[in-house]
Amino acid sequence: METLTIHKSEMTWQPACPTSHIPEDGGACVLLNGRQIAIFNFSRRGEWYATANECPHRQQMALSRGMIGSQGEEPKVACPFHKKTFSLKSGECLNDDGYKIATFPIKIVDNMVYIGV
């Protein structure tokens, strides 16, 4: 019997944009590998996050324009249309168990934003 070995593909870091393109305590959208990614500069916390830009509630590409804040210690973004709120860390919806968004690893190197894909 032949043994089949499956290798897990490695994550690669894709350059997204200069840090200056993302407003402090706000977000912006980039198109990366055909997918809209919302990038958030949560400067009050000194943290950066990346999520899918699509709000799953009504399938609207809008999360990058949402308001960011905290629910307790959890950083969150609120959809600007229907106010569904999502954890910027886990993607879990904080006010409706029926929804979740994708999150992506993010790093800043030499004033450039990189997203892990």
Residue pairs with C-beta under 8 A, 6 or more apart in sequence:
11 105
11 116
11 117
12 116
12 117
13 107
13 114
13 115
13 116
13 117
14 32
14 33
14 114
14 115
14 116
14 117
15 112
15 113
15 114
16 30
16 32
16 37
16 39
16 50
16 112
16 113
16 114
16 115
17 28
17 30
17 39
17 112
17 113
18 111
18 112
18 113
19 41
19 108
19 111
19 112
19 113
20 111
21 28
21 113
22 28
22 39
22 40
22 41
22 48
22 113
23 41
24 41
24 43
25 41
25 42
25 43
25 44
25 68
26 40
26 41
26 68
27 38
27 39
27 40
27 41
27 63
27 64
27 65
27 66
27 68
27 77
28 38
28 39
28 64
29 36
29 37
29 38
29 39
29 53
29 61
29 64
30 36
30 37
30 39
30 115
31 37
32 115
32 117
33 117
35 52
36 52
36 53
36 54
36 61
36 64
37 50
37 51
37 52
37 53
37 104
37 115
38 50
38 51
38 52
38 53
38 63
38 64
38 66
38 77
39 48
39 49
39 50
39 64
39 106
39 113
39 115
40 48
40 49
40 50
40 51
40 64
40 68
40 77
40 88
41 48
42 48
42 49
42 68
42 75
42 88
45 70
45 75
47 75
48 106
48 107
48 108
48 113
49 75
49 88
49 89
49 103
49 106
50 103
50 104
50 105
50 106
50 115
51 63
51 77
51 86
51 88
51 91
51 101
51 102
51 103
51 104
52 63
52 91
52 101
52 102
52 103
53 61
53 62
53 63
53 64
54 60
54 61
54 62
54 63
54 101
55 61
55 62
55 63
55 79
55 81
55 82
55 84
55 101
56 99
56 100
56 101
57 79
57 82
57 84
57 96
57 99
58 81
58 82
60 79
60 81
62 79
62 80
62 81
63 77
63 79
63 86
63 101
65 80
66 77
66 78
66 79
66 80
67 77
67 78
67 80
68 75
68 76
68 77
68 78
68 88
69 75
69 76
69 78
70 76
71 85
71 94
74 87
74 89
74 94
75 87
75 88
75 89
76 85
76 86
76 87
76 88
76 94
77 85
77 86
77 88
78 84
78 85
78 86
79 85
79 86
83 95
84 93
84 95
84 96
84 99
85 93
85 94
85 95
86 92
86 93
86 94
86 99
86 100
86 101
87 94
88 103
89 103
90 103
91 100
91 101
91 102
91 103
92 100
93 99
93 100
93 101
104 115
104 116
104 117
105 115
105 116
106 113
106 114
106 115
106 116
107 113
107 114
107 116
108 114
